[in-house]
Amino acid sequence: MSTETKEETFTLEEILSSLKTSHRLILWNDDVNTFDHVIHCMMKYLDYTESQAEKIAWEVHTKGKCAILEGSFTEMEIYRKILQQEGLTVSVD
């Protein structure tokens, strides 16, 4: 009785994408940053349009927080650090 094993190969990209779980970058309301600064940062770093950035700023203002981006933990950590350097209050969920 012979047992055949089939070898399955994956690319690095396939392996990494299978490990990827979705994380969210949360922008929190604070008493420090202006609407203009938040809008500027959303447009500059996250490539949102002015209209999209204004909606985010209003949601943060009225609801206290807003999920502004979704992706891998590593991606969210990079954006968190960038936005924190701009003085925004952000966390990864």
Order of alpha helices (4+ residues) and beta strands (2+ residues): alpha-beta-alpha-alpha-beta-alpha-beta
